[in-house]
Amino acid sequence: MGGNFIPVCSPMRDYFIRRFLLIPPTLLGITLIVFLITRVVPGGPLERAIMEMQQADMASGRSAGSGSGGNMAISEEQLQQLKAYYGFDKPAIVSYGLWLGKVMTGDLGKSYRYNEPVWDIIRDRFPVSLFYGLITLVITYSISIPLGILKAIKHRTLLDNATSVFIFMGYAVPGYVLGALLLLFFAARLEWFPMGGFTSYNFADLTFGGKILDLARHAILPLMCYLVGSFAVTTLLMKNHLMDNLAADYIRTAIAKGVSFRQAVLRHALRNSLIPIATTFGQNITLLVTGSFLIETIFDINGFGLLGLTSIFDRDYPVVMGIIFLASLLLLLGNILSDALVALVDPRIRFK
């Protein structure tokens, strides 16, 4: 048995080792491209700082009664100080090397806007996005897979047609559009739910049961928006692939040989139908962190997605680089996880 096990396991083990070894150069290429883009895109932090200083000089000139608005130019010494502060006093490749050296020590830099370590800012936002992402992932797969199986077995019945109406509505309506409607009707008009935020202002003063209830009241509407898209896609994916496998020759052959329809579905068709689900599962890990900046903006949730959006608008490049680095790392790890799940679901898969 040992001689038969090694040839099967060794190629798979070597494959995953190669995949893990490819993570550092891939991250290197992604972060290098993004870093160079931040150096050439107009309206960077250096230009904004110069503009703010010029506006301050103009305002001080007007307050002093100067008709010309004062001296609009900044000195060369001030310009060099600004370049040194924002890291623009060195060539781009040198600055990237310095940033990479800090990242290898666990330092993602300091935010231009918040003047705090980037890691501390991300760590404060991480639990919020993880809360919504994890619940969305669990609910989506725990309901979509059984519902997709049921819809495939009960195809064109009343149950299938009734659930398809809601699924196609969820597939067609974007999450942020649904969020605006839910917020307008249930929060503003009926006042059943709060207008936004992750928790109430007096959350720390509530009892344990009160904290759970407050968190649930704030989370119901955003979770509905997170679920509407992924729930519809996963259900349709499960149903369509299961129906394709149920119509395959090997299922008809199994039933002709005396295998019950239930066993044919659960032991044969279902396993093959889970392969597309396993393929996309690892990529959804990234959603645990990134979330949706549109949904977070509508519901005023200080999550990872909103942080990324505001950091781009504010040209807070250390935060942008930190988010790109973590999101890319999670995506690469998620792809490896997807390959592992595919190999687990489909025994025919052999990585070489």
Contacts in CASP RR format, 6 or more apart in sequence:
PFRMAT RR
TARGET T0000
AUTHOR 0000-0000-0000
METHOD contacts of the structure
MODEL  1
MGGNFIPVCSPMRDYFIRRFLLIPPTLLGITLIVFLITRVVPGGPLERAI
MEMQQADMASGRSAGSGSGGNMAISEEQLQQLKAYYGFDKPAIVSYGLWL
GKVMTGDLGKSYRYNEPVWDIIRDRFPVSLFYGLITLVITYSISIPLGIL
KAIKHRTLLDNATSVFIFMGYAVPGYVLGALLLLFFAARLEWFPMGGFTS
YNFADLTFGGKILDLARHAILPLMCYLVGSFAVTTLLMKNHLMDNLAADY
IRTAIAKGVSFRQAVLRHALRNSLIPIATTFGQNITLLVTGSFLIETIFD
INGFGLLGLTSIFDRDYPVVMGIIFLASLLLLLGNILSDALVALVDPRIR
FK
8 350 0 8 1.000
11 350 0 8 1.000
11 351 0 8 1.000
11 352 0 8 1.000
12 343 0 8 1.000
12 350 0 8 1.000
12 351 0 8 1.000
15 339 0 8 1.000
15 351 0 8 1.000
15 352 0 8 1.000
16 336 0 8 1.000
16 339 0 8 1.000
16 340 0 8 1.000
16 351 0 8 1.000
19 335 0 8 1.000
19 336 0 8 1.000
19 339 0 8 1.000
20 336 0 8 1.000
22 332 0 8 1.000
23 329 0 8 1.000
23 332 0 8 1.000
23 333 0 8 1.000
26 328 0 8 1.000
26 332 0 8 1.000
27 325 0 8 1.000
27 328 0 8 1.000
27 329 0 8 1.000
27 332 0 8 1.000
28 100 0 8 1.000
30 324 0 8 1.000
30 328 0 8 1.000
31 96 0 8 1.000
31 100 0 8 1.000
31 321 0 8 1.000
31 324 0 8 1.000
31 325 0 8 1.000
31 328 0 8 1.000
32 96 0 8 1.000
34 320 0 8 1.000
34 321 0 8 1.000
34 324 0 8 1.000
35 92 0 8 1.000
35 95 0 8 1.000
35 96 0 8 1.000
35 99 0 8 1.000
35 321 0 8 1.000
36 92 0 8 1.000
36 96 0 8 1.000
38 44 0 8 1.000
38 317 0 8 1.000
38 320 0 8 1.000
38 321 0 8 1.000
39 88 0 8 1.000
39 92 0 8 1.000
39 95 0 8 1.000
43 315 0 8 1.000
44 315 0 8 1.000
44 317 0 8 1.000
45 86 0 8 1.000
45 112 0 8 1.000
45 315 0 8 1.000
45 316 0 8 1.000
45 317 0 8 1.000
46 82 0 8 1.000
46 83 0 8 1.000
46 86 0 8 1.000
46 88 0 8 1.000
48 315 0 8 1.000
49 82 0 8 1.000
49 86 0 8 1.000
50 74 0 8 1.000
50 79 0 8 1.000
50 82 0 8 1.000
53 74 0 8 1.000
53 78 0 8 1.000
54 72 0 8 1.000
54 73 0 8 1.000
54 74 0 8 1.000
57 69 0 8 1.000
57 70 0 8 1.000
57 71 0 8 1.000
57 72 0 8 1.000
57 74 0 8 1.000
58 69 0 8 1.000
58 70 0 8 1.000
58 72 0 8 1.000
60 70 0 8 1.000
61 67 0 8 1.000
61 69 0 8 1.000
61 70 0 8 1.000
62 69 0 8 1.000
64 70 0 8 1.000
80 89 0 8 1.000
82 88 0 8 1.000
83 89 0 8 1.000
86 112 0 8 1.000
87 95 0 8 1.000
88 95 0 8 1.000
90 98 0 8 1.000
99 109 0 8 1.000
99 321 0 8 1.000
102 108 0 8 1.000
102 109 0 8 1.000
103 325 0 8 1.000
106 119 0 8 1.000
107 117 0 8 1.000
107 119 0 8 1.000
108 117 0 8 1.000
108 118 0 8 1.000
108 119 0 8 1.000
108 122 0 8 1.000
108 318 0 8 1.000
108 321 0 8 1.000
108 322 0 8 1.000
108 325 0 8 1.000
109 117 0 8 1.000
109 118 0 8 1.000
109 119 0 8 1.000
109 318 0 8 1.000
110 116 0 8 1.000
110 117 0 8 1.000
110 118 0 8 1.000
110 318 0 8 1.000
111 117 0 8 1.000
111 118 0 8 1.000
111 121 0 8 1.000
111 311 0 8 1.000
111 316 0 8 1.000
111 318 0 8 1.000
111 319 0 8 1.000
112 314 0 8 1.000
112 315 0 8 1.000
112 316 0 8 1.000
112 317 0 8 1.000
112 318 0 8 1.000
112 319 0 8 1.000
113 310 0 8 1.000
113 311 0 8 1.000
113 314 0 8 1.000
113 316 0 8 1.000
113 319 0 8 1.000
114 121 0 8 1.000
114 316 0 8 1.000
118 318 0 8 1.000
118 319 0 8 1.000
118 321 0 8 1.000
118 322 0 8 1.000
121 307 0 8 1.000
121 319 0 8 1.000
122 304 0 8 1.000
122 307 0 8 1.000
122 319 0 8 1.000
122 322 0 8 1.000
122 323 0 8 1.000
122 326 0 8 1.000
124 302 0 8 1.000
125 302 0 8 1.000
125 303 0 8 1.000
125 304 0 8 1.000
125 305 0 8 1.000
125 306 0 8 1.000
125 307 0 8 1.000
126 289 0 8 1.000
126 304 0 8 1.000
128 198 0 8 1.000
128 301 0 8 1.000
128 302 0 8 1.000
128 303 0 8 1.000
128 304 0 8 1.000
129 288 0 8 1.000
129 289 0 8 1.000
129 290 0 8 1.000
129 291 0 8 1.000
129 303 0 8 1.000
129 304 0 8 1.000
129 305 0 8 1.000
130 288 0 8 1.000
130 289 0 8 1.000
131 219 0 8 1.000
132 219 0 8 1.000
132 222 0 8 1.000
132 223 0 8 1.000
132 226 0 8 1.000
132 291 0 8 1.000
132 301 0 8 1.000
133 226 0 8 1.000
133 287 0 8 1.000
133 288 0 8 1.000
133 291 0 8 1.000
134 288 0 8 1.000
135 219 0 8 1.000
135 223 0 8 1.000
136 223 0 8 1.000
136 226 0 8 1.000
136 227 0 8 1.000
136 230 0 8 1.000
136 287 0 8 1.000
137 284 0 8 1.000
137 287 0 8 1.000
137 288 0 8 1.000
139 223 0 8 1.000
139 227 0 8 1.000
139 231 0 8 1.000
140 227 0 8 1.000
140 230 0 8 1.000
140 231 0 8 1.000
140 234 0 8 1.000
141 234 0 8 1.000
141 277 0 8 1.000
141 281 0 8 1.000
143 231 0 8 1.000
144 230 0 8 1.000
144 231 0 8 1.000
144 234 0 8 1.000
144 235 0 8 1.000
144 238 0 8 1.000
145 234 0 8 1.000
145 238 0 8 1.000
145 274 0 8 1.000
145 277 0 8 1.000
147 163 0 8 1.000
147 235 0 8 1.000
147 238 0 8 1.000
148 235 0 8 1.000
148 236 0 8 1.000
148 238 0 8 1.000
148 239 0 8 1.000
148 242 0 8 1.000
149 238 0 8 1.000
149 239 0 8 1.000
149 242 0 8 1.000
149 265 0 8 1.000
149 270 0 8 1.000
150 159 0 8 1.000
151 159 0 8 1.000
151 160 0 8 1.000
151 163 0 8 1.000
151 164 0 8 1.000
151 235 0 8 1.000
151 239 0 8 1.000
152 238 0 8 1.000
152 239 0 8 1.000
152 240 0 8 1.000
152 242 0 8 1.000
152 243 0 8 1.000
152 246 0 8 1.000
153 265 0 8 1.000
154 160 0 8 1.000
155 243 0 8 1.000
167 231 0 8 1.000
167 232 0 8 1.000
167 235 0 8 1.000
167 236 0 8 1.000
168 232 0 8 1.000
170 178 0 8 1.000
170 228 0 8 1.000
170 229 0 8 1.000
170 231 0 8 1.000
170 232 0 8 1.000
171 229 0 8 1.000
171 232 0 8 1.000
171 233 0 8 1.000
171 236 0 8 1.000
173 228 0 8 1.000
174 294 0 8 1.000
175 225 0 8 1.000
175 226 0 8 1.000
175 228 0 8 1.000
175 229 0 8 1.000
175 292 0 8 1.000
175 294 0 8 1.000
175 295 0 8 1.000
176 225 0 8 1.000
176 292 0 8 1.000
176 294 0 8 1.000
176 295 0 8 1.000
176 297 0 8 1.000
176 298 0 8 1.000
178 224 0 8 1.000
178 225 0 8 1.000
178 228 0 8 1.000
179 221 0 8 1.000
179 222 0 8 1.000
179 224 0 8 1.000
179 225 0 8 1.000
179 295 0 8 1.000
179 298 0 8 1.000
179 299 0 8 1.000
180 298 0 8 1.000
182 221 0 8 1.000
182 224 0 8 1.000
182 225 0 8 1.000
183 195 0 8 1.000
183 196 0 8 1.000
183 221 0 8 1.000
183 298 0 8 1.000
183 299 0 8 1.000
186 192 0 8 1.000
186 193 0 8 1.000
186 221 0 8 1.000
187 193 0 8 1.000
187 194 0 8 1.000
187 195 0 8 1.000
187 196 0 8 1.000
187 221 0 8 1.000
188 195 0 8 1.000
193 217 0 8 1.000
193 218 0 8 1.000
193 220 0 8 1.000
193 221 0 8 1.000
194 200 0 8 1.000
194 217 0 8 1.000
194 218 0 8 1.000
195 300 0 8 1.000
196 218 0 8 1.000
196 299 0 8 1.000
196 300 0 8 1.000
196 301 0 8 1.000
197 218 0 8 1.000
197 299 0 8 1.000
197 300 0 8 1.000
197 301 0 8 1.000
197 302 0 8 1.000
198 215 0 8 1.000
198 218 0 8 1.000
198 301 0 8 1.000
198 302 0 8 1.000
199 211 0 8 1.000
199 214 0 8 1.000
199 215 0 8 1.000
199 218 0 8 1.000
200 206 0 8 1.000
200 214 0 8 1.000
200 218 0 8 1.000
203 211 0 8 1.000
203 214 0 8 1.000
203 215 0 8 1.000
206 214 0 8 1.000
221 299 0 8 1.000
222 295 0 8 1.000
222 296 0 8 1.000
222 299 0 8 1.000
222 301 0 8 1.000
225 292 0 8 1.000
225 295 0 8 1.000
225 298 0 8 1.000
225 299 0 8 1.000
226 291 0 8 1.000
226 292 0 8 1.000
226 295 0 8 1.000
230 284 0 8 1.000
230 287 0 8 1.000
234 277 0 8 1.000
237 276 0 8 1.000
237 277 0 8 1.000
237 280 0 8 1.000
238 273 0 8 1.000
238 277 0 8 1.000
241 272 0 8 1.000
241 273 0 8 1.000
241 275 0 8 1.000
241 276 0 8 1.000
242 265 0 8 1.000
242 269 0 8 1.000
242 270 0 8 1.000
242 273 0 8 1.000
244 273 0 8 1.000
245 251 0 8 1.000
245 268 0 8 1.000
245 269 0 8 1.000
245 270 0 8 1.000
245 272 0 8 1.000
245 273 0 8 1.000
246 264 0 8 1.000
246 265 0 8 1.000
246 269 0 8 1.000
248 269 0 8 1.000
250 268 0 8 1.000
251 264 0 8 1.000
251 268 0 8 1.000
251 269 0 8 1.000
254 263 0 8 1.000
254 264 0 8 1.000
254 268 0 8 1.000
255 261 0 8 1.000
255 264 0 8 1.000
259 267 0 8 1.000
259 268 0 8 1.000
271 345 0 8 1.000
271 346 0 8 1.000
272 346 0 8 1.000
274 345 0 8 1.000
275 342 0 8 1.000
275 345 0 8 1.000
275 346 0 8 1.000
278 338 0 8 1.000
278 341 0 8 1.000
278 342 0 8 1.000
278 344 0 8 1.000
278 345 0 8 1.000
279 338 0 8 1.000
279 341 0 8 1.000
279 342 0 8 1.000
280 338 0 8 1.000
281 337 0 8 1.000
281 338 0 8 1.000
281 341 0 8 1.000
282 334 0 8 1.000
282 335 0 8 1.000
282 337 0 8 1.000
282 338 0 8 1.000
282 341 0 8 1.000
283 331 0 8 1.000
283 334 0 8 1.000
283 335 0 8 1.000
283 338 0 8 1.000
285 330 0 8 1.000
285 331 0 8 1.000
285 333 0 8 1.000
285 334 0 8 1.000
285 337 0 8 1.000
286 327 0 8 1.000
286 330 0 8 1.000
286 331 0 8 1.000
286 334 0 8 1.000
288 330 0 8 1.000
289 304 0 8 1.000
289 326 0 8 1.000
289 327 0 8 1.000
289 330 0 8 1.000
290 304 0 8 1.000
290 305 0 8 1.000
290 327 0 8 1.000
291 303 0 8 1.000
291 304 0 8 1.000
291 305 0 8 1.000
292 305 0 8 1.000
293 305 0 8 1.000
293 306 0 8 1.000
293 308 0 8 1.000
293 309 0 8 1.000
295 301 0 8 1.000
296 302 0 8 1.000
296 303 0 8 1.000
296 305 0 8 1.000
296 306 0 8 1.000
297 306 0 8 1.000
297 309 0 8 1.000
304 323 0 8 1.000
307 319 0 8 1.000
307 323 0 8 1.000
308 319 0 8 1.000
308 320 0 8 1.000
308 323 0 8 1.000
310 316 0 8 1.000
311 317 0 8 1.000
311 319 0 8 1.000
311 320 0 8 1.000
311 323 0 8 1.000
312 320 0 8 1.000
339 351 0 8 1.000
342 349 0 8 1.000
343 349 0 8 1.000
343 350 0 8 1.000
343 351 0 8 1.000
END
